[in-house]
Structures are given as structure tokens and as C-alpha cells.
Amino acid sequence: MPVETVIELVTDAVQVALLISAPMLLTALIVGILISLFQSVTQIQEMTLTFIPKILATFLALILTLPWMIQTLMDYFNRLFFAIPAILR
């Protein structure tokens, strides 16, 4: 198997992984920034205040984007599966 093929496969896998994880990570980032701003404005320095909203927002983002994530993974694996004959040459 040529090195270029391996690099292409790894690059595609990393891109799909980043694409799938982006909605949850961005949601946690935005909620974390908003909670930090709220804590700065109100001077409430409670550590547990950051965890519950982030967990709930991330879970909500997961529920809302799960069909898209599954479809993206299925498309990737279909491309990979049908490319097997070309890869093995």
C-alpha cells in the first residue's frame, strides 16, 4: 500500500472525527465562555456552576446533531468500504 494512500486515509479519518465532534465541542466552549462571563459579572466563583450547564448543553447538542453525525459516519464508511478494491491494488 503506497504511503500516499495511507496518508489520505488517515487525513480523511481525522477530518471526519473533527467534523463529528465539532458541534459538541463548540457548544461546550460557548456555554463555558457565557458561564465565565456570568461568574465574572456577578462575582460568583462556584466551580460546580460551570459543569451542569456545560453537560446539559453538550447533551442537547448531541441529541440534536446525532442523526447528522450518524449519516456522516455512514457516508465515510461507505466511501471507505467501496474504496477497498482500489486501495488493495
QUIQUIJO-V568469 format. One record per pair of residues at least 12 apart in sequence whose C-alpha atoms are under 10 Angstrom apart, sorted by sequence separation. I is the first residue (numbers start at 0). J is the second residue. If there is no record, write none. Layout:
i:I j:J
i:I j:J
This chain:
i:35 j:48
i:34 j:48
i:35 j:49
i:34 j:49
i:33 j:49
i:34 j:50
i:31 j:48
i:32 j:49
i:31 j:49
i:34 j:52
i:30 j:49
i:31 j:50
i:34 j:53
i:30 j:50
i:31 j:52
i:27 j:49
i:30 j:52
i:31 j:53
i:27 j:50
i:30 j:53
i:29 j:53
i:30 j:54
i:27 j:52
i:28 j:53
i:30 j:55
i:31 j:56
i:27 j:53
i:30 j:56
i:26 j:53
i:27 j:54
i:29 j:56
i:30 j:57
i:26 j:54
i:27 j:55
i:24 j:53
i:27 j:56
i:28 j:57
i:23 j:53
i:26 j:56
i:27 j:57
i:23 j:54
i:26 j:57
i:27 j:58
i:25 j:57
i:26 j:58
i:23 j:56
i:24 j:57
i:26 j:59
i:27 j:60
i:23 j:57
i:26 j:60
i:22 j:57
i:23 j:58
i:25 j:60
i:26 j:61
i:23 j:59
i:24 j:60
i:23 j:60
i:22 j:60
i:23 j:61
i:22 j:61
i:23 j:62
i:20 j:61
i:22 j:63
i:23 j:64
i:19 j:61
i:22 j:64
i:22 j:65
i:19 j:64
i:19 j:65
i:22 j:68
i:19 j:67
i:20 j:68
i:19 j:68
i:18 j:68
i:19 j:69
i:16 j:68
i:19 j:71
i:15 j:68
i:18 j:71
i:19 j:72
i:16 j:71
i:15 j:71
i:16 j:72
i:15 j:72
i:12 j:72
i:15 j:75
i:12 j:75
i:11 j:75
i:12 j:76
i:12 j:79
i:11 j:79
i:8 j:79
i:8 j:86
i:4 j:85
i:5 j:86
i:4 j:86
i:1 j:86
i:0 j:86
i:1 j:87
i:0 j:87
i:1 j:88
i:0 j:88
